[in-house]
Amino acid sequence: MRTRIITLIQKLAFLAVLIPTIDACAADASAEKVFNVKEFGAVGNGTFVDTKAIQKAANAAYAAGGGLVVIPAGNYLSGALFFKNGVDLEIQEGATLISTIDSDDFPQIPTRFEGIERDWRCAFLNFDDSEGVKVYGKGTINGRGREWSKVKNKDGHWGRPRMICFTNCPGGSIKDLTLIDQASWCVHILYTDGFLVDGLHIDVTGYIPSSDGVDIDSSSNVDMCNVYVNCTDDCLSIKSGKNEDGRRVARPSENIHVWNCDFYGGHGVAMGSEISGEIRNVLIENCVSGPENRAPVRFKSQPSRGGVVENITFRNYTLKGSGTFIDANMIWRMVEDYVPYFPRTVLRNIRVEGCHGDVKSVGVITGDPDAPFPEGTFIFENCNVNAETGLRLSNVLQTKFDGLNITVPEGVEAITRAPGVVRPEPRRK
């Protein structure tokens, strides 16, 4: 009994210390300084350009040692915005942040795009070296990508702005926003260790080139959940650098978990094609692929890339009339004359488990002619796919596809194999 009383006293003493600490943490969270853009001159009528006012609020938050920039209800037309360490952003319900269509509003900055470090057009929203940054709200960001794709840049530089880029933002997050018509990649997570993407609704209203939903680029320990994506390029692309520059940076994308996402339309969940810095330990599970999804399970590389892609699992994928179930192509889009690299890209321990539903085609697996896929590259378990056409193999030594149960119409072969070595067609001039 005495021992129990002493233990109880010790617990009460611990709580006496802990409760004030919890209260202090709550007070700190609620006491974050708020910088309402209206108080810095933002109009929010959809025609007046509010770039200066919003940037002024962001700069004031940074000067104050950090704070929350709030965009209240209204329509805010703006060029590129830059947020420094300690500055969070809330776009409230009824608020829409709208991109201008003027290249002069989006300067060239040092960044990485398509796997190469270089000066490139900045994003609409830029967060650099921002530890624990939070971007959230029930509002909307409109990148006006359909309009951007039709204009000629005045500054003489090619390229359209990404919607949001987080560069070196460990412990950051983006939540709950609606993101529409990105002019280029929508959410770009670059050189970041630890990040959460949760509850986004990403949608394009027509064809926009390079309109990726989410790009995880040489980043690690990234969680992505409850995200809807309808775009006209990769729904999710995991990257790690391109060719020689990717090998120079040598920073992999790894330890990535994606779940409960609806990849309604786009080019699927892709590893690559910027793959030179390696990709490993990726789990995609309990997701849905819609009827406008071109290839739910996708790998793409070229002979110039190199890099190891290993320990990739697609689990419990529901296929709802999608295009191609699996598309793995190591001679993808051979339109540029890059020097081949040895060793070629290696795929290792690629697992596809519990995926089921209807697709137009089971898919295409095309290895590099100088490095065919060996036995055991792809491991299927309990996958049941109904399709109009079967699986086509080129430069594939693997013969065992147990666990991939294919139902096709009578007279259609479930698996076909191209004879001999298949090399890419000559590049277009």
Buried (B, 14 or more C-beta within 10 A) or exposed (E): EEEEEEEEEEEEEEEEEEEEEEEEEEEEEEEBEBBBBBEBEBBBEEEEBBBEBBBBBBBBBBEEEBBBBBBBEBBBBBBBBBBBBBBBBBBBEEBBBBBBBBBEBBBBBEBBBBBBBEEBBBBBBBBBEBEBBBBBBBBBBBBBBBBBBEEEBEEEEEBBBBBBBBBBBBBBBBBBBBBBBBBBBBBBBBBBBBBBBBBBBBBBEEEBEBBBBBBBBBBBBBBBBBBBBBBBBBBBBBBBBBBBBBBEBEBBBBBBBBBBBBBBBBBBBBBBBBBBBBBBBBBBBBBBBBBBBBBBBBBBBBBBBBBBBBBBBBBBBBBBBBBBBBBBBBBBEBEEEBEEBEEBBBBEBBBBBBBBBBBBBBBBBBBBBBBBBEEEBBBBBBBBBBBEBBBBBBBBEBEEBEBBBBEBEEEEEBBEEEEEEBEBEEEEE
